[in-house]
Amino acid sequence: MTKYCKGCGVLLQNENENAPGYVPTLDSSYCQRCYRIRNYGDLTINMQQGIESNETFEKIDALEGVIFWVVDLFTFESSIISRLNHKLPNKKIIMVLTKRDVLPKTLADKKIFEFVDERLKEEDIHVDGKIILGGLLKNGEEAQYSIKRLEEAIEHYAKDKHVIFMGVANSGKSTLINKLLASTDLTTSRNPGTTLDLVTIKKDGYTIYDTPGIENHHSILTLIDPKQLKQLIPTKPIRPLVTQVFENQSFAVGGLVRLDVYTKGKATIVAYFSNSLPIHRGKLENADTLWKNHLGEMLSPTLDLSLKTMHTYQAPPFEGKLDIVIHGLGWFCVSGSIEKIYVKVHKGIQVTFRKAMI
């Protein structure tokens, strides 16, 4: 009888111990990779960029049911899937916005919904419903309330139909399903690509499907050393760093991002990143020397050994407040009397300029 890993959905095999799905004996419930992740937090096979998204979309499209699209609010831009309705035609899609607890409490849910509606309209994506969830990494009242809202959404949108959870890699699908089922069966970790194939879970007259994360090669999370993910991914409410500037300034997020701001007067820069990431601020005239002498040391973590290998974006002209989003990492919100802004990141990492979320 063909068997699949209970934690990640991969086909079990006992021929190649260096390949996904390996088990010493075929009567195992979990593959060796899942076993190591679950018991030791040890990633033996890195699949950050190893799952073909077109195949995943084909498998999802072949399933009958309602799609619950899991989107991380903190990494919203890298969670967006362009042309989603074209890739999954005729599917009912419910947007599940997670990580509410990571964003500032002063940000009202109404403002979040308004922001999301505007971004979906700009991306020409239609969804049939939206819910906001938070606190899923804990066992408190917020988590209980979130799961109740999810259960109500499943009852409302997918009554007597199968439920398909999908989203980009590291969006938290498996964690969400475990909470929903009060289970720990699915393997979860900070590493993108933990779920490798469809996982089928029978439940009271319908089926829940967990699916592999959709690849996003333009997110820092798919390129950074897995050992550094803990530093990049926030699990607690972020503390925005607010800075008033009156002269040209440069900001460094570790050694991953450099923001150069040319001012015409007073400006405000607010940084929204994991509390574990160091942010260095200094005069723009000294920035090149700082990066030349300290990249990979004081300026860390990093993906580059030199500024020469980093790509530069220029922000468009704007009025009011502008978010500068580094996919998978966080964002700067800038406002005030600004002449121009340049952003340096690892080549291939996407930067989005958007109307401010907060």
Residue pairs with C-beta under 8 A, 6 or more apart in sequence:
2 11
3 11
3 12
3 26
4 10
4 11
4 12
4 197
4 199
5 11
5 12
5 21
5 29
5 30
5 31
5 34
5 187
5 196
6 29
6 30
6 34
6 185
6 186
6 199
7 30
7 31
7 34
7 37
7 38
7 185
7 186
7 187
7 199
8 31
8 33
8 34
8 186
8 187
8 194
8 195
8 196
8 197
8 199
9 195
9 196
9 197
9 198
9 199
9 210
9 212
10 20
10 21
10 31
10 33
10 196
10 197
11 21
11 197
12 21
12 22
12 23
12 26
12 28
12 31
13 19
13 21
13 22
13 23
13 26
14 22
14 23
14 24
14 25
14 26
15 22
16 22
17 32
18 45
19 45
20 31
20 33
20 45
20 47
20 196
21 31
21 33
21 196
22 31
22 32
22 33
23 30
23 31
23 32
24 32
28 35
30 38
30 187
32 44
33 43
33 44
33 45
34 187
36 42
36 43
36 44
37 43
37 187
37 189
37 191
37 194
38 187
41 189
43 189
43 191
43 226
46 191
46 193
46 226
47 191
47 192
47 193
47 194
47 196
48 169
48 191
48 192
48 193
48 221
48 222
48 223
48 226
49 193
49 215
49 217
49 222
50 193
51 169
51 193
51 196
51 212
51 213
51 215
52 215
53 214
53 215
56 166
56 211
56 212
56 214
57 87
57 88
57 214
59 198
59 211
60 67
60 88
60 164
60 166
60 211
61 87
61 88
61 89
61 91
63 162
63 164
63 198
63 209
64 161
64 162
65 158
65 161
65 162
65 163
65 164
65 206
65 207
65 209
66 91
66 92
66 93
66 94
66 157
66 158
66 161
66 162
66 163
66 164
67 88
67 91
67 92
67 93
67 94
67 164
67 165
67 166
68 94
68 96
68 153
68 154
68 158
68 163
68 164
68 165
68 166
69 81
69 84
69 93
69 94
69 95
69 96
69 127
69 166
69 167
70 96
70 98
70 165
70 166
70 167
70 171
70 172
70 173
70 176
71 79
71 80
71 95
71 96
71 97
71 98
71 167
71 171
72 79
72 98
72 99
72 167
72 168
72 170
72 171
72 172
73 97
73 98
73 99
73 100
73 102
73 103
73 112
73 132
74 99
74 102
74 103
74 234
74 238
74 330
75 170
75 219
75 221
75 327
75 328
75 329
75 330
76 116
76 119
76 325
76 357
77 325
77 327
77 350
77 352
77 354
78 168
78 216
78 218
78 219
78 221
78 327
78 328
78 350
79 167
79 168
79 171
80 119
80 123
80 125
81 87
81 125
81 168
81 214
82 123
83 124
84 93
84 125
85 91
85 93
85 124
85 125
85 126
92 128
92 157
92 158
93 126
93 127
93 128
94 127
94 128
94 129
94 130
94 131
94 153
94 157
94 158
95 116
95 120
95 127
95 129
95 130
95 131
96 130
96 131
96 133
96 150
96 153
96 165
96 167
96 176
97 112
97 116
97 130
97 131
97 132
97 133
98 133
98 134
98 136
98 171
98 172
98 176
99 134
99 172
99 234
100 109
100 112
100 132
100 133
100 134
100 135
100 146
101 134
101 135
101 142
101 237
102 134
102 234
102 235
102 236
102 237
102 238
103 112
103 237
103 238
103 358
104 237
104 238
104 240
104 358
105 237
107 357
107 358
109 132
111 358
112 132
112 357
113 130
113 132
115 355
115 357
116 130
118 355
119 354
120 126
120 127
128 157
129 153
129 156
129 157
131 149
131 150
131 153
132 149
133 146
133 147
133 149
133 150
133 176
134 142
134 143
134 146
135 141
135 142
135 143
135 145
135 146
136 143
136 146
136 172
136 175
136 176
136 179
137 175
137 235
143 179
146 179
147 179
147 180
150 176
150 180
151 180
154 163
158 206
160 205
160 206
161 206
162 206
162 207
162 208
162 209
163 206
163 207
163 208
163 209
164 209
164 211
165 173
165 176
165 177
165 208
165 209
165 210
165 211
166 173
166 211
166 214
167 173
167 213
167 214
168 213
168 214
168 215
168 216
168 219
169 192
169 193
169 212
169 213
169 214
169 215
169 216
169 221
169 222
170 190
170 191
170 192
170 213
170 221
170 233
171 213
173 195
173 210
173 211
173 213
174 186
174 187
174 188
174 194
174 195
174 210
175 188
177 183
177 186
177 201
177 208
177 210
178 184
178 185
178 186
178 188
180 208
181 201
181 203
181 208
185 201
186 195
186 199
186 210
187 194
187 195
188 194
190 226
190 229
190 230
190 233
191 226
191 229
192 213
192 219
192 221
192 222
193 212
193 213
194 213
195 210
195 211
195 212
195 213
196 212
197 212
198 209
198 210
198 211
198 212
199 209
199 210
199 211
200 207
200 208
200 209
201 207
201 208
201 209
201 210
215 222
216 222
216 327
216 328
217 223
217 348
218 327
218 348
218 349
218 350
219 327
219 328
219 349
219 350
220 232
220 256
220 303
220 326
220 327
220 328
220 329
220 345
220 346
220 349
221 229
221 232
221 233
221 328
221 329
222 328
223 303
223 346
223 348
223 349
224 232
224 301
224 303
225 301
228 301
230 276
231 274
231 276
231 277
231 301
232 274
232 276
232 277
232 301
232 328
232 329
233 274
234 273
234 274
234 275
234 276
236 275
238 272
238 273
238 274
238 275
238 330
239 275
240 270
240 271
240 272
240 358
241 270
241 271
241 273
241 279
242 268
242 269
242 270
243 249
243 251
243 268
243 269
243 270
243 271
243 281
244 266
244 267
244 268
245 261
245 263
245 266
245 267
245 268
245 269
246 263
246 265
246 266
246 267
247 263
247 283
248 260
248 261
248 262
248 263
248 283
248 284
248 285
249 260
249 261
249 263
249 269
249 281
249 282
249 283
249 284
250 258
250 259
250 260
250 261
250 281
250 282
250 283
250 284
250 286
250 287
250 290
251 257
251 258
251 259
251 261
251 269
251 271
251 279
251 280
251 281
251 332
252 258
252 259
252 279
252 280
252 281
252 287
252 290
252 291
252 299
253 259
253 271
253 273
253 277
253 278
253 279
253 326
253 329
253 330
254 277
254 278
254 299
254 300
254 301
254 302
255 291
255 295
255 296
255 299
255 300
255 301
255 302
255 303
255 304
256 301
256 302
256 303
256 326
256 329
256 345
256 346
257 326
257 329
257 343
257 344
257 345
258 287
258 291
258 307
258 310
258 343
258 344
258 345
259 269
259 324
259 332
259 341
259 342
259 343
260 284
260 287
260 341
260 342
260 343
260 344
261 267
261 269
261 284
261 334
261 338
261 341
262 284
262 338
262 339
262 340
262 341
263 336
263 337
263 338
263 339
264 337
264 338
264 339
265 336
265 337
266 336
266 337
267 334
267 335
267 336
267 337
267 338
268 334
268 335
268 336
269 332
269 333
269 334
270 332
270 333
270 334
270 358
271 279
271 330
271 332
272 330
272 331
272 332
272 333
272 358
273 279
273 329
273 330
273 331
274 330
277 329
277 330
280 290
280 298
280 299
282 290
288 307
290 299
291 299
291 307
292 306
292 307
295 302
295 304
295 305
295 306
295 307
296 302
296 305
303 346
303 349
304 310
304 346
307 344
309 346
309 347
310 344
310 345
310 346
310 347
311 344
311 345
311 346
311 347
311 348
311 349
312 342
312 343
312 344
313 342
313 343
313 344
313 345
313 351
314 340
314 341
314 342
314 343
315 322
315 324
315 334
315 340
315 341
315 342
315 343
315 353
316 353
318 353
320 335
320 355
320 356
321 333
321 334
321 335
321 355
321 356
322 333
322 334
322 335
322 353
322 354
322 355
322 356
323 331
323 332
323 333
323 352
323 353
323 354
323 355
323 356
323 357
324 331
324 332
324 333
324 334
324 341
324 343
324 351
324 352
324 353
325 331
325 351
325 352
325 353
325 354
326 343
326 345
326 349
326 351
327 349
327 350
327 351
327 352
328 349
331 357
333 356
333 357
333 358
334 341
335 356
343 351
345 351
